[in-house]
Amino acid sequence: MEYIIIVAGGKGLRMGGDIPKQFLPVGGKPVLMRTIERFREYSKDICVILVLPKAQQEYWHALCEEYGFHEECLIADGGETRFHSVKNGLQLIPDDCEGTVGVHDGVRPFPSTDVIRKCYETAKTAKAVIPVIPVVETLRHVEEKRNVQRSEYRLVQTPQVFDIQLLKRANRQEYKEQFTDDASVVESIGQDVTMVEGNRENIKITTPFDIKIAESILQ
């Protein structure tokens, strides 16, 4: 069984508006709908779990009616942090379920289906997989006041895909501030994480400039 937990808890503060960024239109359709559709393109059978703050769920349902968007999703309540949001999403997966589960940012509408497939296929044996892309800019260490070798670093994207039982076990821990993503959660229980090549179009939409980039990608 394959699941995808799509975390969409942003309040849109960096966008400078009242509408959370996951609901902003890109190419005439809300970002979050495009994200869900990309996973449906990968698989019609994947179970989509959408994690939204409770205060935004009524608005989401209204948007679905407005746009005639009827993709089936399970809805979980957003938590205080990403860790807690994913934990809430995982609770909708039966405890005895075997298979793989991905975690994806709701504001990343352009993961390629090839990258999604690669993550899920690799996770069947590797148990924990993240898509990454090379760093193309020069990196500088602020405290040490020196540049570092960019070849030694990668930018991490989503979906991050895991064995279901592994991620459930990792999320039974108490929350720690060093949990910056789901890979860091499973690494904290001793699990190695495998990297696969991501796609550069898989941007995370957080600023008005990102909206412009997203519109260009669609064109």
N, C-alpha and C positions, 0 to 999 in steps of 0.2 A: 504494500500500500504506500502511496506517495501523498504527502501533505505539503502545503506551503502556508506558513504563517506570515501574513503581510502586516507589518507594523506601521500604523499611520496615526501617530499621536501628536504630530507637530501642531503648534499654535500659529505658525506663520509670522513670528515676530520679526525675522530678518527680511521678510517681504514688505514690511511696513504697512500692512493692511489688516482688515478685520477677518478676512476669509483665510482659514488655515491652508497652507500651501498645497496639501494633498487634494484639495477641492478646486484649485485654480484651473481654469481651462487652458489646454494646450492643443492647438489645432482644432478648436471647437468642441473639445471633450475634456472633462476633469482628469487631472493627472492620475488619480487613483484608479479610475476606470481603465485607462490605458495600461496601467501596471497589471491589473487583474487579467485583462485580455491577453497580455503577452504570455502569461502562464497557461491560459486556456489554449493558446496557439501551440504551446509545447505539448500539452496533454489535455484532452477533454475529460479525463477521468481523475485528474488530480483534485484532491479535496482542499478547497481554499478556506482558510481561517483568517478572517479580517479582524484585526485588533484596533478598536477605536475608543477614544474617551467617551464615556457614557453621555456626556453633554453634546457630543457631535453625532450621535447615532440617528436621531430623528432627522437631522439635516441631511445625512447621507441617504436615508430612505427616500426623502423628498427629491433629492438629486436623481436617484435611480428612476423615479417615476417621471421626472421631467425629461430625462434623456432616453427613456425606454430601455434602461439597462437592467437586464434580468438574469445576469450570471449568478448562479447559486453560490452563496457564501455562508459559512457559519460566522457568527459575530461574538467576539469576546471583548470584555471591558479593558480599556487601557489602564496601565498601572502607574505607579509613582515614577518608575524609571523604565528603560527598555527591558532590563532584566525581568522586572515584575510584569510587564506587558507580555513578554514571551511566555513567562510562566503561566499567565492566565490563558493564553492561546493553547499551550500544551495540555491544559486540563480538559480541553474538548477532544483530545485524542485518548481513546481507551488505554488503560494502563497495560493491558496485555497485547497491545498492537505491535506488530513487527513491520519493519519497512524503513523508509527514509522520510525526513522532514526538513524542509528548507525554511530559512528565515530571511525575509526580504524587506527592504525599505519601501514603504508605500510611495515615496517620491522618487523612485528609480524606475521610470516607465520603459526603459530601453535595454534591458538585458537581452542579448541575442538568444534565440531558442537553442542554438548550438551550445552556447555557454551553459544555459540551464540544463540541457541534456548531459553535458560533460560532468557537471557538478553532481547530478543525481546518480549517474552511472558509476562515477568514481567512488561516491559515498557508500555504495553497496559493499565494497571491500575495504576502503580506507577509513570508513566510519565518520570522518570529519573533514570537510572540504571547503576551501574558500577560493573565489576567483580573484585574481590580482592582475594588475597591469604595471609596466615599468614606469619609473619616475623619469620624466623628460626634462624637468627643470633642475637647476643647480640647487642643492640643499646646503643650508648653513646651520651649524650648531650655535645657538644663541649664547649660552653660558660660556662655552669654550672659545667663542669668537673665531671659528674656523669653518671652512667648507668640509663636507663629508662626501664620500664616494656614493653617488646615487645608484651605482650598479649593485650596491649592497642592500637596497631598499625596494619595496614594492608598495603600491597603493592598493588597499583592500576594498573590494566591492561586496555586493550581495547579488544573488542568494548564497548564503552560507548553508551548506547541507550536511545533515548528520544522521547517523543511525538513531531511530526514535528513542530506543531505550537508553542510549548514551546521553542524549540531550535531556531526557527526563531525569536521569540520575544526577547530571551536572546541575540542573536547576533546582534540586532539593537543597542545595547549599544556602547558607545565608548570603545576602547581598554584600558585595565588596566594591569599593570605589574603583578598583582596577579592572572591573568588568566593563570594558569599553565596547565590546561586541560579543557575539555568541561564541566565537572561536576562543576568546579569552576565558569564557566560562568553562568550556570543556577542557582547555589546556590546564586549568587550575586543579583538575582532578587527575592529571597525568596523561591525558590523551594527546598524541601527536596530531597536528593538523596538516593536511596535504594541500598544496597550492596548485591550481590549474589556471590557465590563461583566460583572463576576462576579455571584455570588449570595451574600447574606449568610449563608445557612445553611451555606455551605461552610467550616465551622470546622475548625481544626486541633486535634485532641484531644491535649492535653499534660498536663492536670491533672485531679484528681478532679472539680472543678467542671465541666470540659468534658464529662465523662461524663454529668453531670446534664442539661446543655444538650442533648446528643445524644439522650438518652432523651426529652426533651420534644419535640424535632424529630420523632422517630419517631411520637410520639403525635398 
